[in-house]
């Protein structure tokens, strides 16, 4: 497995693996969230909004993206934003193809991103994820990489 800079030729594979990786996450979110709020967030199906989110992140000038390649196939990606004013790097998006999860690819992408942030002069790294059961593997991976949880309470109400 190698990590290389994102190229637009990777986009279709990155979208496919992301939607596959995030299916159990969104199933969990849907069960945990108020139905009306969930529908307000994802009126056209979560896949539509997430596909757009991945495309936007991969094209954003303020985001650096790398892909994990295994035997010629794109099997994961990480997107990083720098918040220079705070000297903080943010792992903004991360996904590993379900067929390749549990092999250390997510951890390798995180470590690569952390090294890149440090080389860019950042002194803090941040990642945000959900507290629902579907995000448990992500939380485990982040904690294994040395991230510490800072609890935040976020409330939603359908208007």
Secondary structure, 3 states (H helix, E strand, C coil): CEEEECCHHHHHHHHHHHHHHHHHHHHHHHHHCCHHHHHHHCCCCHHHHHHHHHHHHHHCCCEEEEEEEECCEEEEEEEEEEEHHHCEEEEEEEEECHHHCCCCHHHHHHHHHHHHHHHCCCCEEEECCCCCHHHHHHHHHHHHCCCCCCCCCCCCCCC
